[in-house]
Amino acid sequence: MTNETRQTAHTLVPAVDIIETPAAYVVRLDIPGAERERISAKVEENTLTVSAPVSAAGEVSKDIEPVREYRREFSLANDVDVQSIDARYELGVLTITLNKKTQYLPKEISIN
């Protein structure tokens, strides 16, 4: 007899808002119950992947520890500067700011 705990994962798709400004794309994901230390956000091959495991309240047994995982993937435009991404988590909302590369920012043209 072994003392191992099995885990079953249920994927949750978080609600998201995406706002484009002249200088950036702002992605807001609702992931209530996630712990800041367990949230994963990474960019690989122009894809932003966000995941965050959360315990499923009220579903604990001695053999199975149910886990739910928020997970969402986004294809990024070529104008995103992956070196200057900012992420903040507050009150169950993860906000990721994807700044645009400077060559794609609007430029004011002076007229002589």
C-alpha positions as a printed Julia matrix, in Angstrom:
112×3 Matrix{Float64}:
   0.0    0.0     0.0
   1.38   3.38   -0.99
   0.83   6.78    0.56
   0.8    8.69   -2.76
  -1.9   11.22   -3.57
  -3.33  11.29   -7.09
  -4.35  14.57   -8.66
  -7.02  15.2   -11.21
  -6.93  18.49  -13.07
  -9.89  20.44  -14.38
  -9.06  23.26  -16.76
 -10.88  26.52  -16.23
 -10.89  29.18  -18.95
 -10.65  32.56  -17.23
 -12.62  35.55  -18.46
 -10.36  38.01  -20.22
 -10.38  41.61  -21.42
  -7.86  42.75  -24.03
  -7.37  46.46  -24.57
  -5.11  47.95  -27.23
  -3.58  51.35  -26.58
  -1.2   53.19  -28.91
   1.77  51.91  -26.86
   0.68  48.47  -25.6
  -1.78  45.62  -25.36
  -3.26  45.17  -21.88
  -4.58  41.71  -21.02
  -6.7   41.29  -17.87
  -7.57  37.78  -16.7
  -9.96  36.92  -13.86
  -8.28  34.18  -11.83
  -9.79  34.4    -8.33
  -8.35  32.06   -5.72
  -4.96  31.79   -7.41
  -1.85  32.37   -5.32
   0.59  34.9    -6.8
   3.52  32.5    -6.28
   1.81  29.74   -8.3
   0.79  31.81  -11.34
   2.84  31.07  -14.45
   3.01  33.49  -17.37
   5.46  32.82  -20.19
   6.07  33.75  -23.81
   7.36  31.15  -26.19
   7.36  31.38  -29.99
   4.94  34.36  -30.06
   2.48  32.64  -27.72
   1.63  33.96  -24.26
   0.57  31.15  -21.93
  -0.96  31.85  -18.52
  -1.76  29.11  -16.01
  -2.58  29.06  -12.31
  -3.57  26.02  -10.22
  -6.19  26.46   -7.52
  -7.54  23.97   -5.03
 -11.13  22.94   -5.55
 -12.85  23.86   -2.3
 -14.94  21.14   -0.75
 -13.68  18.33   -3.0
 -11.01  16.67   -0.89
 -10.78  12.91   -0.38
  -7.99  10.8     1.05
  -7.0    9.32   -2.34
  -7.57  12.18   -4.74
  -6.6   15.81   -4.33
  -8.65  17.64   -6.97
  -6.96  20.62   -8.54
  -8.38  23.14  -10.93
  -6.14  25.06  -13.26
  -6.86  28.33  -14.97
  -5.25  28.24  -18.4
  -5.31  30.55  -21.39
  -3.1   30.99  -24.47
  -2.8   34.02  -26.73
  -1.04  34.43  -30.07
   1.02  37.61  -30.02
   1.38  40.12  -32.81
   4.85  40.76  -34.2
   4.85  44.26  -32.71
   5.04  43.01  -29.09
   8.32  43.72  -27.29
   8.75  40.5   -25.29
  11.65  42.03  -23.35
   9.43  44.62  -21.63
   6.36  42.69  -20.48
   4.92  43.68  -17.1
   2.54  41.55  -14.98
   0.64  42.4   -11.78
  -1.81  40.36   -9.71
  -4.3   42.1    -7.47
  -7.68  41.09   -6.05
  -8.02  38.03   -8.3
  -7.14  39.88  -11.51
  -3.89  39.31  -13.41
  -2.97  42.29  -15.6
  -0.29  41.75  -18.23
   0.98  44.73  -20.19
   2.57  43.84  -23.51
   4.44  46.9   -24.71
   4.81  47.47  -28.43
   8.21  47.72  -30.1
   9.24  51.33  -30.62
   9.3   51.02  -34.41
   5.56  50.24  -34.29
   4.58  53.15  -32.06
   2.73  56.08  -33.62
   5.02  58.94  -34.62
   4.04  62.56  -34.88
   5.27  64.1   -38.13
   6.11  67.75  -38.03
   4.99  69.72  -41.04
   7.18  72.58  -42.26
